[in-house]
Amino acid sequence: MTPAEINWAGNITFGARRLCVPRSVRELRETVAASDAVRALGTRHSFNTVADTPGDLVSVAGLPRVVDIDPVGRTVTVSAGLRFGEFAAELHERGFALHNLGSLPHISAAGACATGTHGSGVGNRSLAGAVRALDLVTADGGTRTLRRGDADYAGAVVSLGALGVATALTLDIVPAFDVRQWVYEDLPEETLTAGFDEVMSAAYSVSVFTDWSPGPVGQVWLKQRVGDEGARWMPAEWRGARLADGPRHPIPGVPAGNCTRQQGVPGPWHRRLPHFRLEFTPSNGDELQSEYFVARQDAAAAYEALARLRERISPVLQVSEIRSVAGDDLWLSPAYGRDSVAFHFTWVPDAEAVAPVVAEVEEALAPFGARPHWGKVFSTAPEVLRTLYARYEDFERLMARYDPSGTFRNAFLDRHFPG
């Protein structure tokens, strides 16, 4: 298998007849106009068939590099195929930052935003929440720019590639800031469930890691903005957890060399907000991933429901991460209309063993209206998904209007958005 034929995790073999890597927007437009079936391919960090097609896979990684910073308008326009880690340092050097980053700086801007990918922080929206405008190549080979405030904007940002191929994104930026990162171990489980909001609000970005074993929660990663209260020094004990005595990897026992700097050493936002460093691949893809979003007010109850499955979850799990995401108004965002907590599962790379556990997790979270991450492993039925998004049918109509010939459709979209 070549890298183009499989996804990052190796659990999906693409069925495309060819991979196209256009070197200009003009070439991309010609490719799309000439094809009867096209899907955009990002960094292949999806764990299902959302990016697959029997036609042409198109990578925008070959388009000319664009990083256009507007200091007055507080925006940066970037070419869609750029990975966040490839332009963050340049943004920092100019005195600016993005509001947040995901766990991995290795993912592309367009792919992450199109699937609702996020970082953490009770006041931080998903990465797509920073999109002020996006440029698309549409099914007829034309181009279209959608801006915040336009009628179709809220349906087009998290669009799963269903409306066109993104060529550039314009993102909101903020003044650059530094971050100190601290890791605590063995947080009492009752402390988390009794004070979920307090734990998740304890820093600019907070991640809780657990393997769902009985007893204390494994790790809490606190990412404090330098200058915020408590950012300079943290106590040896915090809410019953103890400060780690050295760098940690989210998976206990794994060397921490690939992880971003911890132990309170200050550094630029783009070298602390992700868990992993750009210069290292965090793993070889030997994993599967699932993630489910519930309303933040339901987080403690959802945690307790999952804890009742710990004997089913733990044997097929590498680690779970719990993060908070501020609500937004993007139609297909898993955080649409509600401040959310996301329960993430990094599974062992055994699809047959993982599938029944995923189904049990979904059943346990169903009372909380759990929305799955669009790019990860899930089995939530389309008729259930339809009830979880107020603008679901509006999005189907948007798809039909932008792509009447079905150029960007694939089996994943046909299943979930039959229209």
Secondary structure, DSSP 8 states (H G I E B T S, - for coil): --TTTB-TTSS-B---SEEE--SSHHHHHHHHHH-SSEEEE-SS--SSSTT--SSEEEE-TTS---EEEETTTTEEEEETT-BHHHHHHHHHHTTEE-S---S-TTSBHHHHHHTT-----TT---GGGGEEEEEEE-TTS-EEEEETTSTTHHHHSS-TT-S-EEEEEEEE-EE--EEEEEEEEEE-HHHHHHSHHHHHTSSSEEEEEE---SSSEEEEEEEEETTSTTSS---SEETTEEE-SS---SSTTS--TTB---TT--EEGGGTSSSB-TTS-S-SS--EEEEEEEEGGGHHHHHHHHHTTHHHHGGGEEEEEEEEE--B--TT-TTBTS-EEEEEEEE-S-HHHHHHHHHHHHHHHGGGT-EE-TTS-----HHHHHHH-TTHHHHHHHHHHH-TT-TT--HHHHHH---
